[in-house]
């Protein structure tokens, strides 16, 4: 059997009310899947970064350029 750790999180009341309208959804499973996806993404980033020759400053600059480009495309 897989051992599980309990986790408590706070969500805004408005979000809670919306969730209550969907009793058919297993919200713990949704949260678990979101956490797994995020961890997968972080592990991928760490693997890529470990092979990168970019400096932290260069990574930050590229990140800012991507954010600016995305904001421009979205009209933000």
N, CA and C atoms as an extended XYZ file, in Angstrom:
228
Properties=species:S:1:pos:R:3:atomname:S:1:resname:S:1:resid:I:1 pbc="F F F"
N         0.840       -1.179        0.000 N   UNK     1
C         0.000        0.000        0.000 CA  UNK     1
C         0.885        1.242        0.000 C   UNK     1
N         0.482        2.249       -0.757 N   UNK     2
C         1.218        3.506       -0.829 CA  UNK     2
C         0.934        4.319        0.423 C   UNK     2
N         1.992        4.789        1.058 N   UNK     3
C         1.816        5.670        2.218 CA  UNK     3
C         1.476        7.066        1.728 C   UNK     3
N         0.576        7.701        2.430 N   UNK     4
C         0.131        9.036        2.046 CA  UNK     4
C         0.306        9.987        3.218 C   UNK     4
N         0.672       11.211        2.903 N   UNK     5
C         0.774       12.280        3.886 CA  UNK     5
C        -0.415       13.207        3.690 C   UNK     5
N        -1.019       13.623        4.770 N   UNK     6
C        -2.126       14.578        4.679 CA  UNK     6
C        -1.586       15.981        4.520 C   UNK     6
N        -2.340       16.790        3.780 N   UNK     7
C        -1.950       18.172        3.527 CA  UNK     7
C        -3.207       19.030        3.648 C   UNK     7
N        -3.085       20.129        4.320 N   UNK     8
C        -4.200       21.060        4.447 CA  UNK     8
C        -3.840       22.328        3.699 C   UNK     8
N        -4.789       22.840        2.909 N   UNK     9
C        -4.503       24.087        2.222 CA  UNK     9
C        -5.683       25.033        2.348 C   UNK     9
N        -5.374       26.292        2.316 N   UNK    10
C        -6.398       27.325        2.421 CA  UNK    10
C        -6.750       27.814        1.024 C   UNK    10
N        -8.046       27.948        0.774 N   UNK    11
C        -8.513       28.478       -0.500 CA  UNK    11
C        -9.536       29.576       -0.208 C   UNK    11
N        -9.676       30.515       -1.121 N   UNK    12
C       -10.662       31.576       -0.911 CA  UNK    12
C       -12.079       30.997       -0.816 C   UNK    12
N       -12.928       31.649       -0.036 N   UNK    13
C       -14.309       31.197        0.133 CA  UNK    13
C       -15.029       31.077       -1.206 C   UNK    13
N       -14.792       32.018       -2.093 N   UNK    14
C       -15.447       31.996       -3.404 CA  UNK    14
C       -15.100       30.720       -4.176 C   UNK    14
N       -13.848       30.331       -4.128 N   UNK    15
C       -13.423       29.107       -4.792 CA  UNK    15
C       -14.076       27.893       -4.142 C   UNK    15
N       -14.128       27.889       -2.836 N   UNK    16
C       -14.762       26.796       -2.103 CA  UNK    16
C       -16.228       26.647       -2.494 C   UNK    16
N       -16.925       27.756       -2.612 N   UNK    17
C       -18.346       27.717       -2.991 CA  UNK    17
C       -18.522       27.138       -4.391 C   UNK    17
N       -17.649       27.498       -5.307 N   UNK    18
C       -17.717       26.947       -6.666 CA  UNK    18
C       -17.448       25.445       -6.652 C   UNK    18
N       -16.496       25.031       -5.844 N   UNK    19
C       -16.166       23.608       -5.751 CA  UNK    19
C       -17.343       22.809       -5.191 C   UNK    19
N       -18.055       23.374       -4.237 N   UNK    20
C       -19.195       22.686       -3.616 CA  UNK    20
C       -20.300       22.385       -4.618 C   UNK    20
N       -20.346       23.123       -5.710 N   UNK    21
C       -21.358       22.894       -6.741 CA  UNK    21
C       -21.056       21.655       -7.580 C   UNK    21
N       -19.868       21.091       -7.394 N   UNK    22
C       -19.441       19.940       -8.196 CA  UNK    22
C       -19.030       18.790       -7.282 C   UNK    22
N       -20.029       18.203       -6.649 N   UNK    23
C       -19.783       17.094       -5.719 CA  UNK    23
C       -19.216       15.863       -6.425 C   UNK    23
N       -19.416       15.783       -7.741 N   UNK    24
C       -18.943       14.621       -8.492 CA  UNK    24
C       -17.422       14.618       -8.669 C   UNK    24
N       -16.792       15.739       -8.419 N   UNK    25
C       -15.342       15.864       -8.592 CA  UNK    25
C       -14.630       15.499       -7.299 C   UNK    25
N       -13.598       14.676       -7.424 N   UNK    26
C       -12.749       14.348       -6.272 CA  UNK    26
C       -11.635       15.402       -6.244 C   UNK    26
N       -11.862       16.449       -5.472 N   UNK    27
C       -10.953       17.590       -5.467 CA  UNK    27
C        -9.576       17.229       -4.944 C   UNK    27
N        -9.485       16.252       -4.063 N   UNK    28
C        -8.154       15.839       -3.597 CA  UNK    28
C        -7.358       15.241       -4.751 C   UNK    28
N        -8.038       14.504       -5.632 N   UNK    29
C        -7.359       13.931       -6.796 CA  UNK    29
C        -6.919       15.038       -7.752 C   UNK    29
N        -7.763       16.047       -7.922 N   UNK    30
C        -7.412       17.179       -8.790 CA  UNK    30
C        -6.165       17.880       -8.251 C   UNK    30
N        -6.142       18.132       -6.954 N   UNK    31
C        -4.989       18.792       -6.331 CA  UNK    31
C        -3.739       17.925       -6.459 C   UNK    31
N        -3.887       16.627       -6.210 N   UNK    32
C        -2.746       15.715       -6.303 CA  UNK    32
C        -2.177       15.712       -7.726 C   UNK    32
N        -3.057       15.680       -8.733 N   UNK    33
C        -2.604       15.692      -10.125 CA  UNK    33
C        -1.898       17.000      -10.471 C   UNK    33
N        -2.415       18.110       -9.969 N   UNK    34
C        -1.781       19.407      -10.227 CA  UNK    34
C        -0.389       19.460       -9.605 C   UNK    34
N        -0.267       18.925       -8.401 N   UNK    35
C         1.038       18.897       -7.728 CA  UNK    35
C         2.002       18.004       -8.496 C   UNK    35
N         1.513       16.841       -8.949 N   UNK    36
C         2.368       15.935       -9.721 CA  UNK    36
C         2.841       16.591      -11.014 C   UNK    36
N         1.936       17.287      -11.722 N   UNK    37
C         2.320       17.978      -12.962 CA  UNK    37
C         3.366       19.049      -12.693 C   UNK    37
N         3.158       19.823      -11.630 N   UNK    38
C         4.108       20.892      -11.296 CA  UNK    38
C         5.479       20.307      -10.967 C   UNK    38
N         5.497       19.227      -10.183 N   UNK    39
C         6.770       18.591       -9.842 CA  UNK    39
C         7.450       18.022      -11.081 C   UNK    39
N         6.677       17.447      -11.982 N   UNK    40
C         7.238       16.930      -13.234 CA  UNK    40
C         7.889       18.062      -14.022 C   UNK    40
N         7.176       19.200      -14.122 N   UNK    41
C         7.724       20.357      -14.833 CA  UNK    41
C         9.011       20.853      -14.178 C   UNK    41
N         9.018       20.931      -12.853 N   UNK    42
C        10.207       21.394      -12.135 CA  UNK    42
C        11.386       20.446      -12.339 C   UNK    42
N        11.115       19.137      -12.318 N   UNK    43
C        12.188       18.163      -12.540 CA  UNK    43
C        12.755       18.302      -13.945 C   UNK    43
N        11.885       18.532      -14.921 N   UNK    44
C        12.344       18.733      -16.293 CA  UNK    44
C        13.210       19.985      -16.390 C   UNK    44
N        12.756       21.054      -15.774 N   UNK    45
C        13.531       22.304      -15.773 CA  UNK    45
C        14.889       22.093      -15.116 C   UNK    45
N        14.905       21.367      -14.001 N   UNK    46
C        16.175       21.107      -13.307 CA  UNK    46
C        17.122       20.295      -14.181 C   UNK    46
N        16.590       19.299      -14.909 N   UNK    47
C        17.442       18.495      -15.798 CA  UNK    47
C        18.010       19.360      -16.916 C   UNK    47
N        17.155       20.202      -17.486 N   UNK    48
C        17.626       21.081      -18.556 CA  UNK    48
C        18.644       22.085      -18.035 C   UNK    48
N        18.367       22.649      -16.875 N   UNK    49
C        19.266       23.652      -16.296 CA  UNK    49
C        20.616       23.052      -15.944 C   UNK    49
N        20.627       21.807      -15.522 N   UNK    50
C        21.895       21.184      -15.133 CA  UNK    50
C        22.820       21.006      -16.332 C   UNK    50
N        22.231       20.973      -17.537 N   UNK    51
C        23.030       20.818      -18.751 CA  UNK    51
C        23.309       22.160      -19.424 C   UNK    51
N        22.721       23.210      -18.906 N   UNK    52
C        22.826       24.531      -19.519 CA  UNK    52
C        24.141       25.211      -19.161 C   UNK    52
N        24.614       25.994      -20.091 N   UNK    53
C        25.810       26.788      -19.849 CA  UNK    53
C        25.438       28.255      -19.614 C   UNK    53
N        24.126       28.537      -19.550 N   UNK    54
C        23.673       29.903      -19.306 CA  UNK    54
C        23.898       30.291      -17.853 C   UNK    54
N        24.151       31.561      -17.646 N   UNK    55
C        24.258       32.072      -16.280 CA  UNK    55
C        22.853       32.371      -15.757 C   UNK    55
N        22.730       32.558      -14.460 N   UNK    56
C        21.437       32.902      -13.861 CA  UNK    56
C        20.913       34.207      -14.457 C   UNK    56
N        21.819       35.155      -14.687 N   UNK    57
C        21.424       36.444      -15.253 CA  UNK    57
C        20.851       36.255      -16.652 C   UNK    57
N        21.487       35.425      -17.464 N   UNK    58
C        21.002       35.177      -18.818 CA  UNK    58
C        19.639       34.484      -18.796 C   UNK    58
N        19.473       33.538      -17.896 N   UNK    59
C        18.189       32.849      -17.755 CA  UNK    59
C        17.105       33.844      -17.372 C   UNK    59
N        17.415       34.735      -16.433 N   UNK    60
C        16.453       35.747      -16.004 CA  UNK    60
C        16.079       36.670      -17.169 C   UNK    60
N        17.069       37.085      -17.936 N   UNK    61
C        16.813       37.975      -19.071 CA  UNK    61
C        15.924       37.295      -20.111 C   UNK    61
N        16.195       36.035      -20.399 N   UNK    62
C        15.376       35.289      -21.359 CA  UNK    62
C        13.951       35.150      -20.833 C   UNK    62
N        13.836       34.863      -19.552 N   UNK    63
C        12.522       34.733      -18.924 CA  UNK    63
C        11.722       36.021      -19.054 C   UNK    63
N        12.366       37.146      -18.802 N   UNK    64
C        11.691       38.439      -18.908 CA  UNK    64
C        11.267       38.722      -20.348 C   UNK    64
N        12.092       38.342      -21.308 N   UNK    65
C        11.748       38.536      -22.715 CA  UNK    65
C        10.530       37.694      -23.094 C   UNK    65
N        10.488       36.468      -22.610 N   UNK    66
C         9.351       35.585      -22.891 CA  UNK    66
C         8.077       36.155      -22.274 C   UNK    66
N         8.165       36.607      -21.025 N   UNK    67
C         6.993       37.187      -20.362 CA  UNK    67
C         6.492       38.413      -21.120 C   UNK    67
N         7.411       39.279      -21.537 N   UNK    68
C         7.028       40.494      -22.257 CA  UNK    68
C         6.368       40.143      -23.588 C   UNK    68
N         6.917       39.167      -24.275 N   UNK    69
C         6.355       38.748      -25.553 CA  UNK    69
C         4.959       38.156      -25.374 C   UNK    69
N         4.790       37.325      -24.354 N   UNK    70
C         3.481       36.725      -24.086 CA  UNK    70
C         2.470       37.797      -23.710 C   UNK    70
N         2.881       38.743      -22.895 N   UNK    71
C         1.982       39.825      -22.485 CA  UNK    71
C         1.556       40.653      -23.695 C   UNK    71
N         2.492       40.913      -24.589 N   UNK    72
C         2.186       41.690      -25.789 CA  UNK    72
C         1.179       40.948      -26.662 C   UNK    72
N         1.386       39.647      -26.846 N   UNK    73
C         0.468       38.853      -27.667 CA  UNK    73
C        -0.922       38.788      -27.051 C   UNK    73
N        -0.989       38.786      -25.735 N   UNK    74
C        -2.271       38.715      -25.038 CA  UNK    74
C        -2.888       40.088      -24.819 C   UNK    74
N        -2.171       41.128      -25.219 N   UNK    75
C        -2.673       42.487      -25.071 CA  UNK    75
C        -2.691       42.979      -23.638 C   UNK    75
N        -1.754       42.493      -22.844 N   UNK    76
C        -1.691       42.901      -21.435 CA  UNK    76
C        -0.730       44.053      -21.229 C   UNK    76
